[in-house]
Amino acid sequence: MSEPDRRPGRPLADRRIAEVLATSTGGVGTHLRSLLAPLGRAGAAVRVCGPQTTEDLFAFTATGADFRPVGISAGLDPVADLRAVASLRRATTGASLVHAHGLRAGLVATAARRLAGRRHPLVLTLHNALPEGGGLRRRVLQVAEQATITGADVVLAASADLAENARRLGARDVRVAPVAAPPLPAAERGRAEVRRELGLDDSLRPLVVAVGRLHPQKRYDVLLAAAARWQQDPRWAGRPPLVAIAGDGPLADELAAQIAAQSLPVILLGRRTDVADLLGAADVCVLSSGWEARSLTAQEALRAGTPLVATAVGGIPELVGDAAELVPAGDDEALAAAVTAVLTEPDRTARLCAAGPRRAAGWPDEAATARQLVELYRELLEAAVPPGCRR
């Protein structure tokens, strides 16, 4: 039998890598897709395992990866989870290494490996913290979280707070591995054109843009409360900032009803592919989340030189430094005041516009993230080979 082609440029030759994710419409799927081509160039045969809807949305196979549908939902569902474990066990047969992205995928991957009695290396990337709350559901999630984290050989954390929590729960090997946002495509329309399409014929009226899934984590209720404050603030003389929210998700109907009931100056744009155009037209970008690791929206805004007002939660402070205005989570008064300051103080606006790209220049890019992952896979795969079998 010939030797595997393990030249420096192909350290994963003849290795079968399974990447696993649950339902995703945003950051996790985007991050995973950015890794697939570099893993293929490193010689790996890559299979993505997850819901068919993720393949439909992100087109993993267009990067050269194989795809196997495995129905891992975003929420706990014992019956569906048992089916997912059995399906993933079959899908990962022969895998040299399995990498689960997120706790839900990690829980299924840990159970599938245990059921199969296999000892292939298992990597878990933590992208999010557990949602706030209490009661039985919270306790079940905490038990599942600890079992998943302790079942992985290596835990990669997207932010320092996630890494610290994993260590507290007993993870064997924890490493902070920042998630890089892929560069946005170049804007296709100018600022004036985008603003006209949003109904802003008045060049003096500010545009506030938010980008992200319509999900409780994003705390759009706080942003809507801030919009109500601007609407009542006499400083805006009846022309409050227009808030445009790009994204879809489970709260769409609830938010639309609140906007209509209060006649708020807010429009829901749905899922958009022209985020670069929106950021170019915005006077400020807002991130009102209750928690974030390395928000893709924050990265995109700073790269674009769009002033950012964000909540000081999770990994946001370490990500943005002094290149954004930070406010407490859940405080609509502080959010409204910070946005108003950015919109009305030219010196502050100019500082943020200049600071964003400088800060972004120091972040690892997609290529660096992929190189780190290839090296981790190589390290784990070599360690998994018994000494007497190594050449």
C-alpha positions as CSV (number, residue, x, y, z in Angstrom):
1,M,0.0,0.0,0.0
2,S,1.4,3.4,-0.9
3,E,2.1,6.1,1.7
4,P,-0.5,8.8,2.2
5,D,0.3,12.0,0.4
6,R,1.2,14.1,3.5
7,R,3.2,16.8,1.8
8,P,3.2,20.1,3.7
9,G,0.4,21.4,1.5
10,R,-1.8,18.3,2.1
11,P,-1.5,17.5,5.8
12,L,-5.0,15.9,5.9
13,A,-4.6,13.7,2.8
14,D,-6.7,10.5,3.0
15,R,-8.5,11.7,6.1
16,R,-12.3,11.7,6.2
17,I,-13.6,14.7,8.2
18,A,-17.3,15.0,9.2
19,E,-18.5,18.5,10.0
20,V,-21.8,18.5,12.0
21,L,-24.3,21.4,12.6
22,A,-27.9,21.8,13.7
23,T,-30.4,24.1,12.1
24,S,-28.7,27.3,11.1
25,T,-29.6,30.4,9.1
26,G,-26.8,32.7,10.0
27,G,-23.3,32.7,11.6
28,V,-22.7,29.0,12.2
29,G,-23.6,28.0,8.7
30,T,-21.6,30.9,7.3
31,H,-18.6,30.0,9.3
32,L,-18.7,26.4,8.4
33,R,-19.0,27.0,4.7
34,S,-15.9,29.2,4.8
35,L,-13.8,26.3,6.2
36,L,-14.8,23.6,3.6
37,A,-12.7,24.6,0.6
38,P,-9.5,25.1,2.7
39,L,-10.0,21.6,4.3
40,G,-10.4,20.1,0.9
41,R,-7.2,21.8,-0.3
42,A,-5.4,20.3,2.7
43,G,-6.4,16.9,1.3
44,A,-9.4,16.0,3.5
45,A,-12.5,14.3,2.2
46,V,-15.1,16.4,3.9
47,R,-18.7,15.5,4.6
48,V,-21.2,18.0,6.1
49,C,-24.0,16.5,8.3
50,G,-27.0,18.5,9.2
51,P,-30.6,19.5,8.2
52,Q,-31.3,19.6,4.5
53,T,-32.4,23.2,5.0
54,T,-28.8,24.2,5.8
55,E,-27.6,22.7,2.5
56,D,-30.4,24.5,0.7
57,L,-29.3,27.8,2.2
58,F,-25.5,27.6,2.3
59,A,-24.8,25.2,-0.6
60,F,-22.0,23.3,1.2
61,T,-21.6,20.9,-1.8
62,A,-20.7,23.8,-4.1
63,T,-17.4,24.0,-2.2
64,G,-16.6,20.4,-3.0
65,A,-17.8,18.8,0.2
66,D,-20.2,15.9,0.4
67,F,-23.5,16.4,2.3
68,R,-25.5,13.9,4.3
69,P,-28.9,15.1,5.7
70,V,-29.2,14.6,9.5
71,G,-32.2,16.2,11.2
72,I,-30.6,18.1,14.1
73,S,-33.1,20.7,15.3
74,A,-32.3,23.9,17.1
75,G,-34.3,22.9,20.2
76,L,-34.4,19.8,22.5
77,D,-36.7,17.1,21.1
78,P,-36.0,13.6,22.6
79,V,-37.7,11.7,19.8
80,A,-36.1,13.7,17.0
81,D,-32.7,13.6,18.8
82,L,-32.8,9.8,18.9
83,R,-33.4,9.7,15.2
84,A,-30.6,12.2,14.7
85,V,-28.1,10.2,16.7
86,A,-28.9,7.0,14.7
87,S,-28.6,9.0,11.4
88,L,-25.4,10.7,12.4
89,R,-23.9,7.4,13.5
90,R,-24.4,6.0,10.0
91,A,-23.3,9.2,8.3
92,T,-20.0,9.3,10.2
93,T,-19.1,5.7,9.7
94,G,-15.4,5.6,8.6
95,A,-14.8,9.2,9.7
96,S,-11.3,10.0,10.9
97,L,-12.5,13.0,12.9
98,V,-15.8,14.6,13.7
99,H,-16.2,18.3,14.4
100,A,-19.5,19.5,15.8
101,H,-20.5,23.2,15.6
102,G,-22.7,24.2,18.5
103,L,-24.1,22.5,21.5
104,R,-27.0,20.9,19.8
105,A,-24.8,19.3,17.1
106,G,-22.2,18.4,19.8
107,L,-24.8,16.6,21.9
108,V,-25.9,14.4,19.0
109,A,-22.3,13.8,17.9
110,T,-21.2,12.8,21.4
111,A,-24.1,10.3,21.7
112,A,-23.5,8.9,18.2
113,R,-19.8,8.3,18.9
114,R,-20.7,6.6,22.2
115,L,-23.4,4.5,20.6
116,A,-21.0,3.4,17.8
117,G,-18.2,2.5,20.2
118,R,-15.8,4.5,18.1
119,R,-12.9,6.7,19.4
120,H,-12.4,9.0,16.5
121,P,-11.4,12.5,17.8
122,L,-14.3,14.8,18.5
123,V,-14.0,18.6,18.3
124,L,-16.7,20.9,19.6
125,T,-17.0,24.5,18.7
126,L,-19.0,26.7,21.0
127,H,-20.7,29.5,19.2
128,N,-23.3,30.5,21.7
129,A,-24.1,30.5,25.4
130,L,-27.2,28.9,26.9
131,P,-30.2,31.1,26.7
132,E,-31.2,33.0,29.9
133,G,-34.0,31.6,32.0
134,G,-34.7,29.1,34.7
135,G,-36.9,26.1,35.4
136,L,-36.8,22.5,34.3
137,R,-35.8,23.3,30.7
138,R,-32.8,25.3,31.9
139,R,-31.7,22.5,34.1
140,V,-32.0,20.0,31.3
141,L,-30.0,22.2,29.0
142,Q,-27.3,22.6,31.6
143,V,-27.0,18.8,32.0
144,A,-26.8,18.4,28.3
145,E,-24.2,21.2,28.0
146,Q,-21.9,19.6,30.6
147,A,-22.2,16.1,29.0
148,T,-21.4,17.6,25.6
149,I,-18.5,19.7,26.7
150,T,-16.9,16.9,28.7
151,G,-17.4,14.4,25.9
152,A,-15.3,16.3,23.4
153,D,-11.6,15.9,23.0
154,V,-11.1,19.6,22.2
155,V,-13.5,22.5,22.8
156,L,-13.0,25.5,20.6
157,A,-14.6,28.6,22.0
158,A,-15.6,31.6,19.9
159,S,-15.0,34.0,22.8
160,A,-13.1,34.0,26.2
161,D,-16.3,33.8,28.3
162,L,-17.3,30.6,26.5
163,A,-13.9,29.2,27.0
164,E,-14.0,30.0,30.8
165,N,-17.4,28.3,31.1
166,A,-16.2,25.2,29.3
167,R,-13.2,25.0,31.7
168,R,-15.5,25.4,34.7
169,L,-17.7,22.5,33.4
170,G,-14.7,20.2,33.1
171,A,-13.6,20.3,29.5
172,R,-10.3,18.4,28.9
173,D,-8.8,20.8,26.4
174,V,-10.2,24.3,25.7
175,R,-8.9,26.8,23.2
176,V,-10.2,30.1,22.1
177,A,-10.7,30.0,18.3
178,P,-12.1,33.3,17.0
179,V,-14.8,32.9,14.2
180,A,-13.9,35.2,11.3
181,A,-16.7,36.8,9.3
182,P,-16.3,36.2,5.6
183,P,-15.8,39.5,3.7
184,L,-19.0,40.9,2.3
185,P,-19.3,41.3,-1.4
186,A,-18.8,44.9,-2.6
187,A,-21.8,47.2,-2.4
188,E,-23.7,47.4,-5.7
189,R,-25.7,50.5,-5.0
190,G,-24.9,53.9,-3.6
191,R,-26.1,55.4,-0.3
192,A,-28.7,57.6,-1.9
193,E,-30.2,54.8,-4.0
194,V,-30.6,52.5,-1.0
195,R,-32.1,55.2,1.2
196,R,-34.6,56.1,-1.5
197,E,-35.6,52.4,-1.7
198,L,-36.2,52.5,2.1
199,G,-38.4,55.5,1.7
200,L,-35.9,58.1,3.0
201,D,-36.2,60.9,0.5
202,D,-35.2,63.3,3.3
203,S,-31.4,63.4,3.3
204,L,-31.4,64.7,6.9
205,R,-33.3,61.9,8.4
206,P,-30.9,59.3,9.9
207,L,-30.9,55.6,9.0
208,V,-30.2,53.0,11.7
209,V,-29.5,49.5,10.5
210,A,-29.6,46.2,12.4
211,V,-28.7,42.9,10.9
212,G,-29.5,39.5,12.5
213,R,-32.0,36.8,13.0
214,L,-35.3,37.8,14.5
215,H,-34.7,35.7,17.6
216,P,-35.0,36.5,21.4
217,Q,-31.2,36.5,21.7
218,K,-31.0,39.6,19.6
219,R,-33.3,41.6,21.9
220,Y,-35.0,43.6,19.2
221,D,-37.6,44.5,21.9
222,V,-34.9,46.8,23.3
223,L,-34.2,48.3,19.9
224,L,-38.0,48.9,19.3
225,A,-38.2,50.6,22.7
226,A,-35.3,52.9,21.7
227,A,-37.1,53.7,18.5
228,A,-40.2,54.7,20.5
229,R,-37.9,57.1,22.5
230,W,-36.6,58.7,19.3
231,Q,-40.1,59.1,18.1
232,Q,-41.1,61.1,21.2
233,D,-37.8,63.1,21.4
234,P,-38.4,66.7,20.3
235,R,-34.8,66.9,19.1
236,W,-35.8,65.0,16.1
237,A,-38.6,67.4,15.2
238,G,-41.0,64.8,14.0
239,R,-38.3,63.1,11.8
240,P,-37.0,60.3,14.1
241,P,-34.3,57.9,12.8
242,L,-35.7,55.2,10.6
243,V,-34.7,51.7,11.9
244,A,-34.3,49.0,9.2
245,I,-33.9,45.5,10.5
246,A,-32.5,42.9,8.0
247,G,-33.2,39.3,9.0
248,D,-35.9,36.7,9.4
249,G,-36.8,34.3,12.2
250,P,-39.4,33.2,14.7
251,L,-40.2,36.7,16.1
252,A,-41.2,38.2,12.7
253,D,-44.9,38.3,13.3
254,E,-44.6,39.5,16.9
255,L,-42.3,42.3,16.0
256,A,-44.4,43.3,13.0
257,A,-47.5,43.5,15.3
258,Q,-45.6,45.7,17.8
259,I,-44.4,48.0,15.2
260,A,-47.9,48.5,13.7
261,A,-49.6,48.8,17.1
262,Q,-47.2,51.6,18.2
263,S,-46.7,53.2,14.7
264,L,-42.9,52.9,15.3
265,P,-40.4,54.2,12.7
266,V,-39.2,50.7,12.1
267,I,-39.3,48.5,9.0
268,L,-38.6,44.7,8.8
269,L,-36.6,43.9,5.6
270,G,-36.6,40.1,5.9
271,R,-33.5,38.1,5.0
272,R,-31.2,40.2,2.8
273,T,-28.2,39.5,0.6
274,D,-27.3,43.2,0.2
275,V,-25.9,43.8,3.7
276,A,-22.9,45.7,2.3
277,D,-25.3,48.1,0.6
278,L,-27.3,48.6,3.8
279,L,-24.2,49.3,5.9
280,G,-23.0,51.8,3.3
281,A,-26.3,53.7,3.5
282,A,-26.6,53.5,7.3
283,D,-25.6,56.4,9.6
284,V,-25.2,53.8,12.4
285,C,-25.4,50.1,12.9
286,V,-27.0,48.7,16.1
287,L,-26.4,45.4,17.8
288,S,-28.9,45.1,20.7
289,S,-28.2,41.5,21.6
290,G,-28.5,40.0,25.1
291,W,-25.4,37.9,24.3
292,E,-22.9,37.5,21.4
293,A,-19.6,35.7,20.9
294,R,-17.9,37.3,17.9
295,S,-20.8,38.8,16.1
296,L,-20.6,38.7,12.3
297,T,-22.7,41.9,12.2
298,A,-20.2,43.7,14.4
299,Q,-17.3,42.5,12.3
300,E,-19.0,43.6,9.1
301,A,-19.9,47.0,10.4
302,L,-16.4,47.8,11.6
303,R,-14.9,46.6,8.4
304,A,-17.3,48.8,6.5
305,G,-16.4,51.9,8.6
306,T,-20.1,52.2,9.8
307,P,-20.4,53.5,13.3
308,L,-21.5,50.7,15.7
309,V,-23.5,50.9,18.9
310,A,-23.5,47.4,20.6
311,T,-24.2,45.8,23.9
312,A,-21.3,45.1,26.2
313,V,-22.0,41.3,26.4
314,G,-20.1,38.1,25.8
315,G,-17.2,38.5,23.4
316,I,-18.2,41.9,22.1
317,P,-15.9,44.1,24.2
318,E,-12.8,42.1,23.4
319,L,-13.8,42.1,19.7
320,V,-14.5,45.8,19.2
321,G,-12.3,47.5,21.8
322,D,-12.8,51.2,21.6
323,A,-14.0,51.1,18.0
324,A,-17.7,51.0,19.0
325,E,-20.0,52.6,21.5
326,L,-20.9,50.0,24.1
327,V,-24.1,50.0,26.3
328,P,-25.6,47.7,28.9
329,A,-27.8,44.9,27.6
330,G,-31.5,45.4,28.0
331,D,-31.2,49.2,28.6
332,D,-33.2,50.9,25.9
333,E,-32.6,54.3,27.4
334,A,-28.8,53.9,27.2
335,L,-29.1,52.5,23.7
336,A,-31.2,55.4,22.5
337,A,-28.8,57.9,24.1
338,A,-25.7,56.3,22.6
339,V,-27.2,56.2,19.1
340,T,-28.4,59.8,19.4
341,A,-24.8,60.8,20.4
342,V,-23.4,59.1,17.4
343,L,-25.9,60.8,15.1
344,T,-25.5,64.3,16.5
345,E,-21.8,64.6,17.3
346,P,-19.7,64.7,14.2
347,D,-16.4,64.2,16.0
348,R,-17.7,61.0,17.7
349,T,-19.0,59.8,14.3
350,A,-15.7,60.5,12.6
351,R,-13.7,58.7,15.3
352,L,-15.8,55.6,15.0
353,C,-15.7,55.6,11.2
354,A,-11.9,55.6,11.3
355,A,-11.5,53.3,14.3
356,G,-13.6,50.4,12.9
357,P,-11.4,49.4,9.9
358,R,-8.2,49.8,12.0
359,R,-9.6,47.4,14.6
360,A,-10.8,45.0,11.9
361,A,-7.3,44.9,10.4
362,G,-6.0,43.2,13.5
363,W,-8.5,40.3,13.4
364,P,-7.6,36.9,12.0
365,D,-9.1,36.4,8.6
366,E,-10.8,33.3,7.2
367,A,-7.5,31.9,5.8
368,A,-5.8,32.2,9.3
369,T,-8.9,30.5,10.9
370,A,-8.7,27.6,8.4
371,R,-5.0,27.1,8.9
372,Q,-5.4,26.9,12.7
373,L,-8.2,24.3,12.2
374,V,-6.1,22.2,9.8
375,E,-3.2,22.2,12.3
376,L,-5.6,21.1,15.1
377,Y,-7.0,18.3,13.0
378,R,-3.5,17.1,12.1
379,E,-2.5,17.2,15.8
380,L,-5.5,15.2,16.9
381,L,-5.2,12.7,14.1
382,E,-1.6,12.0,14.7
383,A,-2.2,11.6,18.4
384,A,-5.0,9.1,17.7
385,V,-2.7,6.7,15.8
386,P,-1.0,4.1,18.1
387,P,2.8,4.8,18.2
388,G,3.6,1.4,16.6
389,C,1.5,2.3,13.6
390,R,3.1,5.6,12.8
391,R,5.6,5.9,10.0
